[in-house]
């Protein structure tokens, strides 16, 4: 499996919103890419039979790059709202800019699709910071029998700390936590996450006003 080269990764500033509406949970996730490599995101739980099992009502996060002389640092901050212990704020920084933050993953997945469509690998891995340690993510695209490159299905998996990227074992043994990602016209259209007790949660793209 090939490590995704992010040296030419330059997301276009734009906003995305994905919603979920089911008996279990009603909510939405919004991502925004800004100039200069800044991102922010908001997850909001509105209602649902199992909404009380989720330990927050909303979570906001942002990441920005700060340049201080020859050193560039990524600074990630998050804020949890509606938790039992009141608002909770966390911050983490790191200097390896090839390590992305979790809220950049939608744009990195689209970049991986662009590289695949330009003759690049169909199976890649990259690293992200999860506020505790650097984790590896594998992303592998399924073959489309119709040869449509802009519409695609892929599976995304966060690896265990001592696990090596290996698409052969990943494809043959799906597991809890895998995310099925759907692309349409080269853009992320939806994703499905399996959550213990709750089951499968499918988020679908919405147009932002």
C-alpha positions as CSV (number, residue, x, y, z in Angstrom):
1,X,0.0,0.0,0.0
2,X,1.2,3.5,-0.9
3,X,1.5,6.5,1.4
4,X,-0.5,9.4,0.0
5,X,1.8,12.2,-1.0
6,X,0.3,15.4,0.3
7,X,2.9,17.8,-1.1
8,X,0.4,19.1,-3.7
9,X,-2.7,18.9,-1.5
10,X,-4.3,22.3,-1.7
11,X,-8.0,22.2,-0.8
12,X,-10.3,24.8,-2.4
13,X,-12.0,27.0,0.3
14,X,-15.6,25.8,0.5
15,X,-18.2,24.4,2.9
16,X,-19.8,21.0,3.2
17,X,-22.8,19.9,5.3
18,X,-23.9,16.3,5.8
19,X,-27.1,15.3,7.6
20,X,-28.5,12.2,9.2
21,X,-32.2,11.6,9.9
22,X,-33.2,8.3,11.4
23,X,-35.2,7.0,14.3
24,X,-32.0,6.7,16.4
25,X,-30.4,10.1,15.7
26,X,-31.1,13.3,13.8
27,X,-28.2,15.6,13.4
28,X,-25.6,17.1,11.0
29,X,-21.9,17.6,10.4
30,X,-20.5,20.7,8.8
31,X,-17.0,21.2,7.5
32,X,-15.4,24.4,6.2
33,X,-12.1,24.8,4.4
34,X,-10.7,28.3,4.5
35,X,-7.8,30.1,2.8
36,X,-4.2,29.5,4.2
37,X,-5.0,25.9,5.1
38,X,-7.4,26.5,7.9
39,X,-10.4,24.3,8.6
40,X,-13.3,24.2,11.1
41,X,-16.1,21.7,11.7
42,X,-19.2,21.4,13.8
43,X,-21.2,18.2,14.8
44,X,-24.7,18.8,16.1
45,X,-27.1,16.2,17.6
46,X,-30.6,17.5,17.3
47,X,-32.9,14.7,18.5
48,X,-33.6,11.0,18.2
49,X,-34.4,8.0,20.3
50,X,-30.8,7.4,21.2
51,X,-29.6,11.0,21.2
52,X,-29.2,10.9,25.0
53,X,-26.6,8.2,24.7
54,X,-24.3,10.7,22.9
55,X,-22.3,12.6,25.5
56,X,-22.7,16.0,23.9
57,X,-25.1,18.2,22.0
58,X,-22.6,19.8,19.7
59,X,-18.8,19.7,19.1
60,X,-16.8,22.4,17.3
61,X,-13.2,22.1,16.1
62,X,-10.7,24.1,14.1
63,X,-7.2,23.7,12.8
64,X,-4.8,26.4,11.5
65,X,-1.2,26.7,10.5
66,X,1.0,29.2,12.4
67,X,4.3,30.2,11.0
68,X,7.0,31.4,13.4
69,X,10.2,32.0,11.5
70,X,11.4,28.7,10.0
71,X,8.9,26.6,12.0
72,X,5.3,26.0,10.9
73,X,3.0,24.5,13.5
74,X,-0.5,23.1,13.2
75,X,-2.8,24.0,16.0
76,X,-6.0,22.0,16.6
77,X,-8.6,23.1,19.1
78,X,-12.0,21.6,20.0
79,X,-14.9,22.6,22.1
80,X,-17.7,20.3,23.4
81,X,-21.1,21.7,24.2
82,X,-23.9,20.3,26.2
83,X,-21.8,17.7,28.1
84,X,-22.5,16.6,31.6
85,X,-19.5,18.5,32.9
86,X,-20.2,21.6,31.0
87,X,-18.1,23.0,28.1
88,X,-14.8,21.2,27.5
89,X,-12.0,22.8,25.5
90,X,-8.9,20.9,24.2
91,X,-5.9,22.0,22.2
92,X,-3.1,20.1,20.5
93,X,-0.2,21.3,18.3
94,X,2.4,19.6,16.1
95,X,5.1,20.6,13.6
96,X,4.9,17.8,11.0
97,X,2.6,19.3,8.4
98,X,2.2,16.0,6.6
99,X,0.2,14.8,9.6
100,X,-3.4,16.1,9.0
101,X,-6.1,16.8,11.6
102,X,-9.2,14.7,11.7
103,X,-11.4,17.4,10.2
104,X,-9.3,17.5,7.0
105,X,-10.1,13.9,6.1
106,X,-13.0,14.7,3.7
107,X,-10.7,16.9,1.6
108,X,-7.8,14.4,1.8
109,X,-10.2,11.6,0.6
110,X,-11.2,13.7,-2.4
111,X,-7.5,14.4,-3.1
112,X,-6.9,10.6,-3.0
113,X,-9.7,10.1,-5.6
114,X,-8.2,12.8,-7.8
115,X,-4.8,11.1,-7.7
116,X,-6.3,7.7,-8.4
117,X,-8.1,9.1,-11.4
118,X,-4.8,10.6,-12.7
119,X,-3.2,7.1,-12.7
120,X,-2.2,7.0,-9.0
121,X,-2.7,4.2,-6.6
122,X,-6.2,2.8,-5.7
123,X,-5.1,2.0,-2.1
124,X,-3.4,4.6,0.1
125,X,-2.7,5.4,3.7
126,X,-2.0,8.7,5.5
127,X,-1.6,9.9,9.0
128,X,-3.7,12.1,11.2
129,X,-3.6,13.4,14.7
130,X,-6.5,12.2,17.0
131,X,-5.6,14.5,20.0
132,X,-3.9,11.6,21.7
133,X,-1.4,10.3,19.1
134,X,-0.7,10.0,15.4
135,X,-2.9,7.4,13.8
136,X,-2.7,5.8,10.3
137,X,-5.8,5.7,8.0
138,X,-6.1,3.4,5.0
139,X,-8.4,4.2,2.1
140,X,-9.1,1.8,-0.7
141,X,-11.3,2.4,-3.7
142,X,-13.6,-0.3,-5.1
143,X,-13.5,-1.0,-8.8
144,X,-16.3,0.4,-10.9
145,X,-17.4,-2.0,-13.6
146,X,-18.7,0.9,-15.7
147,X,-15.4,2.7,-15.6
148,X,-16.9,5.9,-14.1
149,X,-14.0,7.7,-12.4
150,X,-15.9,10.6,-10.9
151,X,-18.4,8.4,-9.0
152,X,-16.8,6.0,-6.6
153,X,-17.1,3.9,-3.5
154,X,-14.2,3.6,-1.0
155,X,-13.7,2.2,2.5
156,X,-11.8,4.1,5.1
157,X,-10.3,2.4,8.2
158,X,-8.4,3.9,11.2
159,X,-5.7,1.4,12.1
160,X,-4.9,0.1,15.5
161,X,-1.7,1.6,17.1
162,X,0.6,-1.4,16.1
163,X,-1.2,-2.3,12.9
164,X,0.5,-1.9,9.5
165,X,-1.3,-0.8,6.3
166,X,-2.3,-3.9,4.4
167,X,-5.2,-3.6,2.0
168,X,-5.4,-7.4,1.3
169,X,-6.4,-8.2,4.9
170,X,-8.6,-5.1,5.1
171,X,-10.6,-6.1,2.0
172,X,-11.1,-9.6,3.2
173,X,-12.1,-8.8,6.8
174,X,-14.5,-5.8,7.2
175,X,-14.7,-4.8,10.8
176,X,-16.6,-2.4,13.1
177,X,-15.5,1.2,12.7
178,X,-15.0,0.9,8.9
179,X,-16.5,3.9,7.0
180,X,-18.1,3.4,3.6
181,X,-17.5,6.6,1.6
182,X,-19.5,7.6,-1.5
183,X,-18.3,10.1,-4.1
184,X,-20.3,11.7,-6.9
185,X,-18.8,14.0,-9.5
186,X,-15.5,13.8,-7.7
187,X,-16.9,15.1,-4.5
188,X,-17.7,13.4,-1.2
189,X,-21.5,12.7,-1.3
190,X,-22.1,10.5,1.8
191,X,-20.6,8.2,4.3
192,X,-21.9,5.3,6.5
193,X,-20.5,4.6,10.0
194,X,-21.3,1.5,12.1
195,X,-21.7,2.5,15.7
196,X,-22.2,0.0,18.6
197,X,-25.7,-0.3,19.9
198,X,-27.0,2.4,17.5
199,X,-26.1,0.5,14.3
200,X,-25.4,2.0,10.9
201,X,-25.5,5.8,10.6
202,X,-25.7,7.2,7.0
203,X,-24.8,10.9,6.4
204,X,-25.8,12.5,3.1
205,X,-24.6,15.7,1.5
206,X,-26.7,18.8,1.7
207,X,-26.4,22.1,-0.2
208,X,-25.4,25.0,1.9
209,X,-27.3,28.2,1.6
